[in-house]
Amino acid sequence: MAFIEVNDGTSLKNVQVVVEKGEGSDYKEPRVGTSIKVTGNAVEGRNNTVEINTTPDGITVFGDAPTDYPLQKKGCSLEFLRSIPHLRGRTNTFNAVWRVRSVLAAALHEFFQSNNYVYVNTPLITGSDCEGAGEMFQVTTNGYTTEFKSEEEYYANDFFGKKAGLSVSGQLEGEMAAMAMGKIYTFGPSFRAENSNTPKHLAEFWHIEPEVAFAELDDVIEIAEDMLKFVIGKLLEKCPDEIAFFDAHFEKGLKARLEELISHEFGRVTYTEAIKLLQESGEKFVYPVEWGCDLQTEHERYISEKVFKKAVFVTDYPKEIKSFYMKQNPDGKTVAAVDLLVPGVGEIIGGSEREYDYDKLIAAMKERNMNLDLYSDYLDLRKFGSVPHGGFGLGFERLIMYTTGMANIRDVILFPRTVGSIR
């Protein structure tokens, strides 16, 4: 007898093939990675599994795998597997990751569709920077040349006749859609030319961004909590084998952590209160804590893991460390912003109520020396029937990291795009 484990990608578990070689058989066992067709009888195996009984004549080799097939050995490191992204999906780990990614994506669409949101597709090529930080990839048809005498002449001769880049977010266009349809969401790629070679950053990542007309900060918080609980509940329901796999091999207690997260109300604290809690904690943080600083991952995790011991919303951040479009609070120092911090990761969602007062928005943009001409359409929304509205952004890859226990964002997307890497 000989035994072969086969998998066509439809489940995490393999199917065992039992080959009855017979006397004097010249049966040659296929190497790991070989593509085969098996014809035989399906029978009940151990633990209610299905096995296939066959003979050597029932096996047809479609594609052989020579001895230099990179996945011959078990226990390949994740770092090694990143060097062969075209093959790593054949491992149990990445089979499980891609399946979780698929289920989470479907669950996100189900949540928004069932709550009467309109799915919109915002442009990937844009003439304005949503975040106002300038970390955009340039889009051009002009190759290297010295024929242009100035930057203005260079862009005037480019495809669009002006400077263009890849979108860092669909939010600005999403706000325009929300002014027409009330409740919308986007789900697509975003691009950030941020020179951050960390386990949490990608140059190309996927973004979920709902935007709701007449929504204030409390509404944004409620939507974010409902969405996260819904999609994690769906994942636990539809991917028990995958969650058990990650629990066993990547993060002990993962399933219990996810079940705990969705079993109770999330916490809530203002930024000012959070700073006080950090200062009085007695902890020695790598990054000093003072009012006005941007919370680092170590601060975020301390708040969610040590203080609240659950997911927590932090609200009302200093306006200097948040984006220009966030609504200014009456105190003149903070904005109606919110970040959701979760144990084990830190920030996973960032959102706000948007500034809908024309004069206040203009003032905030001028403080940042932004080119108002690039945002004329966006400013029109504050001139023609402006309404309170808000929304948030969820980094899809960070959600996958959180729900699988995968520690590096490069391991939750098919082909990661990072600094110096375009394979």
C-alpha positions in Angstrom: 0.0 0.0 0.0 1.0 3.6 -0.6 -0.5 6.8 0.7 -0.8 10.2 -1.0 -2.2 13.4 0.5 -4.0 15.6 -2.1 -5.6 19.1 -1.9 -7.2 21.1 -4.7 -7.6 24.2 -2.6 -11.3 23.8 -1.7 -10.6 23.1 2.0 -7.8 23.3 4.5 -7.8 19.6 5.2 -6.2 17.2 2.7 -7.8 14.1 1.3 -5.9 10.8 1.7 -5.5 8.6 -1.3 -4.8 4.9 -0.6 -3.0 3.2 -3.5 -3.1 -0.6 -3.6 0.2 -1.3 -5.5 -0.2 -5.0 -6.0 2.5 -7.6 -6.5 5.5 -6.6 -8.7 4.1 -3.1 -9.3 6.4 -0.5 -10.8 4.5 2.2 -9.0 6.5 5.4 -8.5 5.4 7.6 -5.7 4.8 11.2 -6.9 7.0 13.9 -5.3 5.6 16.7 -3.1 4.0 19.4 -5.3 3.1 17.1 -8.2 -0.2 17.7 -9.9 -2.2 14.5 -10.3 -5.6 13.2 -11.3 -7.0 10.4 -9.1 -9.8 8.0 -10.2 -11.0 5.6 -7.5 -13.6 4.8 -4.9 -14.6 7.2 -2.2 -14.8 5.4 1.2 -15.2 6.4 4.8 -11.9 7.0 6.5 -11.0 7.7 10.1 -12.9 10.4 12.1 -15.6 10.7 9.5 -13.2 11.7 6.8 -13.3 10.6 3.1 -10.5 8.5 1.6 -10.0 7.5 -2.0 -9.0 3.9 -2.8 -7.3 3.4 -6.1 -4.6 1.5 -8.0 -1.5 2.8 -9.9 -3.6 2.8 -13.0 -6.0 5.3 -11.4 -3.3 8.0 -11.1 -2.5 10.4 -13.9 0.4 12.9 -13.5 -0.5 16.3 -15.0 2.5 18.2 -13.8 5.6 16.7 -12.2 7.5 18.6 -9.4 11.3 18.1 -9.7 13.6 17.9 -6.7 14.2 21.6 -6.7 10.5 22.3 -5.9 10.9 24.9 -3.0 8.2 23.4 -0.8 9.6 19.9 -0.5 10.3 20.3 3.2 7.9 21.1 6.0 8.4 24.0 8.4 9.5 26.6 5.8 9.8 30.0 7.6 7.4 32.8 6.7 10.4 34.9 5.7 11.5 32.2 3.2 7.9 31.9 1.9 7.8 35.7 1.2 10.6 35.1 -1.3 8.3 32.7 -3.3 4.9 34.5 -3.2 3.8 32.7 -6.3 4.1 29.3 -4.5 3.4 30.1 -0.8 -0.4 29.8 -1.3 0.1 26.0 -1.5 1.0 25.8 2.1 -1.6 25.2 4.9 -0.8 28.6 6.4 -1.5 30.7 3.3 -4.4 28.4 2.2 -6.0 29.4 5.5 -5.0 33.1 5.2 -6.6 33.5 1.7 -9.7 31.7 2.8 -10.1 34.0 5.8 -9.5 37.0 3.6 -12.3 35.8 1.2 -14.8 35.2 4.0 -14.1 38.6 5.7 -14.5 40.4 2.4 -17.8 38.8 1.7 -18.9 39.5 5.3 -18.1 43.2 5.0 -20.2 43.5 1.8 -23.0 41.5 3.5 -23.0 43.9 6.5 -23.2 47.1 4.4 -25.6 45.7 1.8 -28.0 44.4 4.5 -28.0 47.8 6.1 -28.9 49.6 2.9 -25.5 51.1 2.0 -24.6 51.8 -1.6 -21.3 50.3 -2.8 -19.4 52.9 -4.8 -16.1 52.7 -6.6 -13.9 55.7 -6.1 -11.0 56.6 -8.5 -7.6 55.2 -8.0 -6.0 58.1 -9.9 -6.5 61.5 -8.3 -5.4 65.1 -8.4 -5.6 65.7 -4.6 -4.1 64.1 -1.5 -6.8 63.0 0.9 -4.6 63.0 4.0 -2.8 66.3 3.1 0.6 64.6 3.9 2.0 64.4 0.4 2.9 60.7 0.6 1.5 59.8 -2.9 2.8 57.8 -5.8 3.0 59.9 -8.9 1.2 58.8 -12.0 2.8 60.0 -15.2 3.4 59.1 -18.9 6.5 61.3 -19.1 9.6 59.2 -19.0 13.0 60.5 -18.0 13.7 63.7 -19.9 15.5 67.0 -19.6 13.5 68.8 -22.2 11.1 70.6 -19.8 12.4 73.8 -18.2 10.1 73.8 -15.2 7.8 71.7 -13.1 4.8 73.5 -14.5 5.8 72.7 -18.1 6.5 69.1 -17.2 3.0 68.5 -15.8 1.3 70.6 -18.5 2.7 68.1 -21.0 1.7 65.1 -19.0 -1.3 62.8 -19.7 -3.8 64.8 -17.5 -2.2 68.2 -18.0 -1.6 68.4 -14.3 0.0 66.5 -11.5 -1.7 63.2 -10.7 -1.1 60.4 -8.2 -2.5 57.1 -6.9 -5.2 57.6 -4.3 -4.4 57.3 -0.6 -8.1 57.0 0.3 -11.5 57.1 -1.4 -12.9 59.2 1.4 -13.1 62.6 -0.3 -15.0 61.1 -3.3 -17.0 58.9 -0.9 -18.3 62.1 0.9 -19.5 63.3 -2.5 -21.4 60.1 -3.0 -22.9 60.2 0.5 -24.2 63.7 -0.2 -26.2 62.1 -3.0 -27.2 58.7 -1.6 -27.0 59.0 2.2 -25.1 55.9 3.1 -22.2 54.6 1.0 -19.1 52.5 1.4 -16.0 51.9 -0.7 -13.9 48.7 -0.7 -10.8 48.8 -2.8 -7.0 49.4 -2.9 -5.2 52.5 -1.6 -1.6 53.5 -2.1 0.8 55.3 0.2 4.4 56.1 -0.6 5.3 56.1 3.0 8.9 54.9 3.6 7.9 52.6 6.5 9.5 49.2 6.4 7.5 47.8 9.4 5.4 44.7 9.9 2.2 46.9 9.8 2.7 49.0 6.6 2.2 48.3 2.9 2.5 50.6 -0.1 -0.6 49.0 -1.6 -3.4 47.9 0.8 -7.1 47.4 0.8 -9.4 49.9 2.5 -13.1 49.8 3.7 -14.5 53.3 4.0 -18.2 53.9 4.8 -19.5 57.5 4.7 -22.9 58.5 6.1 -24.8 61.8 5.7 -26.3 63.2 8.9 -24.0 61.0 11.0 -22.3 62.5 14.0 -19.4 61.0 16.0 -21.6 58.8 18.2 -23.2 57.3 15.0 -19.7 56.6 13.5 -18.7 54.8 16.6 -21.9 52.7 16.6 -21.5 51.7 13.0 -17.8 50.7 13.5 -18.6 48.5 16.5 -21.6 46.8 14.8 -19.5 46.2 11.6 -16.6 44.6 13.4 -18.8 42.4 15.6 -20.7 41.2 12.5 -17.7 40.3 10.4 -15.8 38.5 13.2 -19.0 36.6 14.1 -19.3 35.5 10.4 -15.7 34.4 10.4 -16.0 32.3 13.5 -19.1 30.7 11.9 -17.7 30.0 8.5 -14.0 29.3 9.2 -13.8 27.0 12.3 -11.0 24.9 10.8 -8.9 27.9 9.8 -9.3 29.6 13.2 -8.4 26.4 14.9 -5.3 26.2 12.7 -4.2 29.7 13.6 -5.0 29.1 17.2 -2.7 26.0 17.3 0.2 27.4 15.2 0.3 31.2 15.5 -1.6 32.6 18.5 -2.7 30.4 21.4 -6.1 31.6 22.6 -7.0 33.3 19.3 -10.5 31.9 19.1 -11.2 32.8 22.7 -9.9 36.3 22.1 -12.2 36.8 19.1 -15.2 35.4 20.9 -14.4 37.7 23.9 -14.1 40.8 21.6 -17.6 40.4 20.2 -19.3 39.4 23.5 -19.5 42.8 25.1 -19.7 46.5 24.5 -16.5 48.2 23.5 -14.9 50.8 25.8 -14.7 54.5 25.2 -12.2 57.1 26.5 -11.2 60.6 25.3 -7.6 61.2 24.1 -7.0 63.6 27.1 -8.2 60.9 29.5 -6.0 58.3 27.7 -2.9 60.5 28.0 -3.6 60.9 31.8 -4.0 57.1 32.2 -0.7 56.5 30.3 1.2 59.1 32.4 -0.1 57.7 35.7 0.5 54.0 34.6 4.1 53.8 35.9 5.1 52.1 32.7 8.3 53.0 30.9 7.4 53.6 27.3 9.9 53.9 24.5 8.1 57.0 23.2 7.4 59.7 25.8 3.7 60.5 26.6 2.5 64.1 26.7 -0.7 65.9 25.6 -0.3 66.6 21.8 1.7 63.5 21.0 0.5 60.9 18.5 -0.3 57.7 20.2 2.2 54.9 19.3 1.4 51.2 19.1 2.8 50.6 22.6 0.5 53.3 24.0 -2.5 52.0 22.1 -1.9 48.4 23.2 -1.5 49.4 26.9 -4.8 51.2 26.8 -6.7 48.3 25.2 -4.8 45.4 26.9 -3.9 46.7 30.4 -6.4 49.4 31.2 -9.7 48.3 29.5 -8.8 44.7 28.6 -11.0 44.9 25.6 -11.6 47.0 22.4 -11.8 50.7 23.1 -12.6 53.8 21.2 -10.4 56.8 21.8 -12.0 60.1 20.8 -11.3 63.9 20.5 -7.7 64.1 19.4 -5.6 67.3 19.2 -6.4 68.9 15.8 -2.7 69.3 15.0 -2.1 65.5 14.7 -5.3 64.7 12.7 -6.4 65.4 9.2 -7.7 68.7 7.9 -11.2 67.5 7.2 -12.1 66.5 10.8 -14.8 68.5 12.6 -13.4 71.0 15.1 -14.7 70.7 18.6 -15.9 73.8 20.5 -12.8 73.8 22.7 -10.7 74.9 19.7 -8.0 72.4 20.5 -9.5 69.0 19.5 -11.4 67.4 16.7 -14.3 64.9 16.6 -12.0 62.0 15.7 -12.1 58.4 16.8 -9.6 55.5 16.7 -10.6 51.9 17.6 -7.9 50.2 19.6 -7.9 46.4 19.9 -5.8 44.1 22.1 -2.8 42.6 20.3 -2.7 45.1 17.5 -3.5 48.6 18.6 -5.3 50.9 16.1 -7.5 49.1 13.6 -10.1 51.7 12.6 -9.7 55.5 12.3 -12.7 57.8 11.7 -14.3 61.1 12.4 -17.2 63.4 12.0 -16.3 65.6 9.0 -16.0 69.4 9.2 -19.1 70.7 7.2 -18.7 74.4 8.0 -17.1 76.0 4.9 -15.2 78.8 6.7 -13.8 76.4 9.4 -12.6 73.9 6.7 -11.0 76.7 4.7 -9.2 77.9 7.8 -7.9 74.4 8.6 -6.6 73.9 5.1 -4.9 77.3 5.1 -3.2 76.5 8.4 -1.6 73.5 6.6 -0.6 75.6 3.6 -2.8 73.3 1.3 -3.5 74.3 -2.3 -7.2 75.1 -2.2 -7.5 74.9 -6.0 -6.9 71.1 -5.8 -10.0 70.7 -3.5 -12.5 72.9 -5.2 -15.0 70.1 -5.7 -14.7 69.0 -2.1 -15.2 72.6 -0.9 -18.3 72.8 -3.0 -19.9 70.2 -0.8 -19.7 72.8 2.0 -21.3 75.5 -0.2 -24.3 73.6 -1.6 -26.6 72.1 1.0 -23.9 71.0 3.5 -24.9 68.5 6.2 -23.2 66.9 9.2 -21.6 63.6 8.1 -19.0 61.2 9.1 -17.3 57.9 8.4 -14.2 55.8 9.1 -11.5 53.7 7.4 -10.6 50.1 8.1 -7.4 48.7 6.8 -8.4 45.3 5.5 -5.0 43.7 5.9 -4.9 44.8 9.6 -8.3 43.2 10.2 -6.9 40.0 8.7 -3.8 40.2 10.9 -6.0 40.7 13.9 -8.3 37.7 13.1 -5.6 35.3 12.2 -2.7 36.1 14.6 -0.4 36.7 11.6 2.3 39.1 12.9 3.4 40.6 9.5 1.2 42.4 7.1 3.2 41.0 4.2 1.7 37.6 5.0 -2.0 38.5 4.6 -1.9 39.8 1.0 -1.2 37.9 -2.1 1.7 40.0 -3.4 2.9 42.5 -0.8 4.2 45.9 -2.1 6.7 47.4 0.3 9.7 49.7 0.1 12.2 48.2 -2.4 9.9 45.2 -3.2 7.7 44.9 -6.3 7.8 41.2 -7.0 
